[in-house]
Amino acid sequence: MPEIKIQFKKAPDYRIIPITGAWGGVNPQGEIVFDLFVERLEVPESIQMRVEPGRPPLEMRREGEMHVRECQVGVVVRPDIARSIGEWLIQKATEASAGIVKGSEGHA
């Protein structure tokens, strides 16, 4: 088989995003569709404080505070590619848990 050279380039809108989970399923075409999200505590809509001279303010009540899963990006992938990426992620997680860092790059 002939050899080929592959050059990696980043798209102009490339960015690194924090991810704490995924949500999705299989679409009618048999592809896997999912959103990658980061979970965080939303800033409350309001807080009520008691302020008394000579004492620090005391929070009395919060309204509108909730946990939010903010979707960062949506992904559509064929099952064979999803399996390949999943296996690659498991391999990299195993390497990371074992402290293997240098030279552990690779592709799925």
Number of C-alpha atoms within 10 A of each C-alpha: 3 3 5 6 5 6 5 6 7 7 7 6 5 8 8 5 10 11 16 11 12 17 12 13 12 14 11 6 7 11 17 18 17 18 17 19 20 15 14 12 10 13 13 11 10 11 12 12 12 11 11 9 6 6 8 9 12 11 11 9 10 13 11 11 13 12 11 13 18 15 16 13 12 13 12 15 15 13 14 11 13 16 13 13 15 13 13 15 14 12 13 17 13 12 13 12 10 9 9 12 11 6 6 10 7 7 7 11
